[in-house]
Amino acid sequence: MKTLKVLSALLCYPQPEIQAALPEMAEALAQEAVLPETERAALQALIQRLARTELMEWQEQYVATFDRGRALSLHLFEHIHGESRDRGQAMVNLLEVYRKHGFELDARELPDYLPLFLEYLAQRPTEEALELLAEIAHVITLLGARLAKRNNDYHVLFDALTALVGESEDSADIRQQAATEGPDQAIVNMDKIWEEEVVTFLGNQEGCATGGKPSTVQPVQWLPRSGATPHAARSL
């Protein structure tokens, strides 16, 4: 699906080539037309605004949105496993799923990075891609609700993802959670967090582009993190 590829690109850190490709993205959305008219129009409006925005300003907005704190992290397992040990194994399992289908990472990015996951889905058959996207609908809803609460333009990207797969069963509870949350504790306690040892889940990822394919692939368990709004167990 070209639409998933467009959403993936728009969720990446802004680069000159991404900004240059905005007209092509707008054309792809219009031609594929898989989104409802409301979400498609909102996306087109966002693309037009980004095309008129200075690249440095766009980059500053991106960093302020996604790279400060954990509440809006684009790493899926942050919102599912937190810092539990399950997160590391989930990373390995997802990486094996990518490799099984010939999708090799060529950059030092964790496999649960949402733009990367969407790029992978864009290469899969439509039915399969939408089924897998539905597995993380609760995370998409949570991030979209948090962005909407902050009046952040990026929420339209998550509205579009939700429109592709429909609302999750607990979407009302998730939005209520987002509406009543306090400040992002990762920002409030930034100095303390930086003093802690960095956790490495996959070690040096330079081998992602050349590693061999595993003989078996374990399912990726999309389970809720302890203390979060309860969700049904999900698996890839």
C-alpha positions in Angstrom: 0.0 0.0 0.0 1.4 3.3 -1.1 -0.6 5.0 1.7 1.4 3.2 4.4 4.6 4.1 2.6 3.6 7.8 2.7 2.6 7.6 6.4 5.9 5.9 7.1 7.8 8.7 5.4 5.9 11.5 7.2 6.7 9.9 10.5 10.4 9.8 9.8 12.8 12.6 10.9 12.4 15.3 8.2 15.1 15.3 5.6 15.4 17.4 2.4 14.5 14.4 0.2 11.4 13.8 2.2 10.3 17.4 1.8 11.1 17.3 -1.9 8.8 14.2 -2.2 5.8 15.8 -0.6 4.0 16.5 -3.9 4.6 12.9 -4.9 3.1 11.7 -1.6 0.0 13.9 -2.1 -0.5 12.4 -5.6 -0.1 8.8 -4.3 -2.7 9.4 -1.6 -5.1 10.8 -4.1 -4.6 8.0 -6.6 -4.8 5.1 -4.2 -7.7 6.7 -2.3 -7.9 4.0 0.4 -8.5 6.5 3.2 -12.0 8.0 3.9 -12.4 11.4 2.5 -12.1 13.2 5.8 -8.8 11.6 6.8 -7.5 12.0 3.3 -8.3 15.7 3.2 -6.6 16.2 6.6 -3.5 14.5 5.4 -3.4 16.5 2.2 -3.7 19.7 4.2 -0.9 18.6 6.5 1.3 17.8 3.5 0.6 21.3 2.1 1.5 22.9 5.4 4.8 20.9 5.6 5.7 21.9 2.0 5.4 25.6 3.1 7.4 25.1 6.3 11.1 25.7 6.5 12.9 22.4 6.9 14.7 23.4 10.1 11.4 24.5 11.6 9.8 21.1 10.7 12.8 19.3 12.2 12.5 21.2 15.4 8.8 20.4 15.6 9.5 16.7 15.0 12.1 16.6 17.8 9.9 18.5 20.2 7.1 16.0 19.5 8.7 12.6 19.4 12.2 12.8 20.8 11.6 14.4 24.2 10.1 12.0 26.7 8.4 8.6 26.3 4.7 9.4 26.0 5.0 10.0 22.3 7.8 7.6 21.5 7.6 6.1 18.1 9.0 2.8 19.4 6.0 0.5 19.8 7.3 -1.7 22.5 7.8 1.4 24.8 4.0 1.5 25.1 3.6 -2.3 25.4 6.5 -3.7 27.4 8.1 -0.6 28.9 11.5 -1.5 30.3 10.6 -5.1 31.1 12.7 -8.0 29.9 9.9 -9.0 27.5 10.8 -6.0 25.4 14.2 -7.5 24.4 12.7 -10.8 23.2 9.9 -9.0 21.4 12.5 -7.0 19.5 14.4 -10.2 18.5 11.1 -11.9 17.4 10.0 -8.9 15.3 13.4 -8.7 13.6 13.1 -12.4 12.7 9.7 -11.7 11.2 11.2 -9.0 9.0 14.0 -11.3 7.9 11.6 -14.2 7.2 10.0 -12.0 4.5 13.3 -10.6 3.1 13.1 -7.3 4.9 16.6 -6.6 6.1 17.4 -3.5 8.3 20.3 -1.4 6.9 20.3 1.2 9.6 20.8 1.4 13.3 17.1 1.6 14.1 15.2 -0.7 16.5 12.8 -3.0 14.7 9.8 -1.6 16.6 10.3 1.9 15.3 6.8 2.7 13.9 8.0 4.3 10.5 10.1 1.1 9.9 7.1 -1.2 10.8 4.9 0.8 8.4 7.5 0.5 5.7 7.5 -3.2 6.2 3.7 -3.4 6.0 3.7 -1.3 2.8 5.6 -4.2 1.1 3.2 -6.9 2.3 -0.2 -7.9 0.7 -2.9 -5.4 1.6 -5.0 -7.8 3.6 -2.0 -9.0 5.6 -0.7 -5.5 6.2 -4.1 -4.3 7.6 -4.4 -7.3 9.8 -0.9 -6.7 11.3 -1.6 -3.0 11.7 -4.8 -3.8 13.6 -2.6 -5.7 16.1 -1.2 -2.4 17.3 -4.4 -0.4 17.0 -4.4 0.3 20.8 -0.9 2.0 20.5 -2.0 4.0 17.5 -5.1 5.2 19.3 -3.1 6.2 22.4 -0.5 8.1 20.4 -3.1 9.8 18.3 -5.1 10.8 21.4 -2.0 12.2 23.1 -1.2 14.3 20.1 -4.7 15.6 19.7 -4.7 16.6 23.4 -1.6 18.7 22.6 -3.2 20.2 19.4 -0.3 18.7 17.5 -0.7 18.4 13.7 0.9 15.0 13.7 -2.3 13.5 15.1 -3.8 13.3 11.6 -1.3 10.6 10.7 -2.6 8.4 13.5 -6.2 9.3 12.6 -5.4 8.0 9.1 -3.9 4.7 10.5 -6.9 4.2 12.7 -9.2 4.8 9.7 -7.5 2.0 7.8 -8.2 -0.6 10.4 -11.1 0.8 12.5 -11.3 1.6 16.2 -10.0 -0.9 18.8 -12.5 -2.3 21.2 -11.0 -0.3 24.1 -10.5 3.0 22.2 -12.8 5.0 24.5 -10.9 3.8 27.5 -7.6 4.7 25.9 -8.8 8.2 24.9 -10.0 8.7 28.5 -6.6 7.6 29.7 -4.9 10.1 27.4 -7.2 12.9 28.5 -6.5 12.5 32.2 -2.8 11.8 32.1 -0.4 14.1 33.9 2.9 15.4 32.5 5.3 13.0 30.8 7.4 11.7 33.7 10.3 11.0 31.3 10.6 14.8 30.8 9.9 15.7 34.4 12.7 13.3 35.6 15.0 13.7 32.6 18.2 14.3 34.7 17.6 11.2 36.8 16.8 9.0 33.8 20.0 10.1 32.0 22.0 9.0 34.9 20.7 5.4 34.6 22.5 2.9 32.5 21.3 2.6 28.9 19.7 -0.7 28.1 20.7 -2.3 24.8 18.3 -4.9 23.5 20.0 -6.1 20.3 23.6 -5.0 20.7 25.4 -3.8 17.6 22.8 -3.8 14.8 25.2 -3.4 11.9 24.7 -7.1 11.2 21.0 -6.6 10.4 21.6 -6.1 6.8 23.7 -9.2 6.3 22.5 -11.6 9.0 21.3 -15.1 8.0 17.6 -16.0 8.1 16.5 -18.0 11.1 15.1 -21.5 10.7 12.1 -20.7 13.0 10.3 -17.5 13.8 8.7 -16.9 17.1 5.5 -14.8 17.2 5.7 -11.3 18.4 3.5 -10.9 21.4 1.7 -7.5 21.4 0.9 -7.5 25.2 0.1 -4.6 27.4 2.7 -3.3 29.8 2.0 -3.7 33.5 -0.3 -1.0 34.9 -1.5 0.2 31.5 -5.0 0.2 30.2 -5.9 -3.5 29.8 -6.0 -4.9 26.2 -6.5 -8.3 24.8 -3.4 -10.3 24.0 -2.3 -9.8 20.4 0.4 -11.6 18.4 2.0 -11.4 15.0 
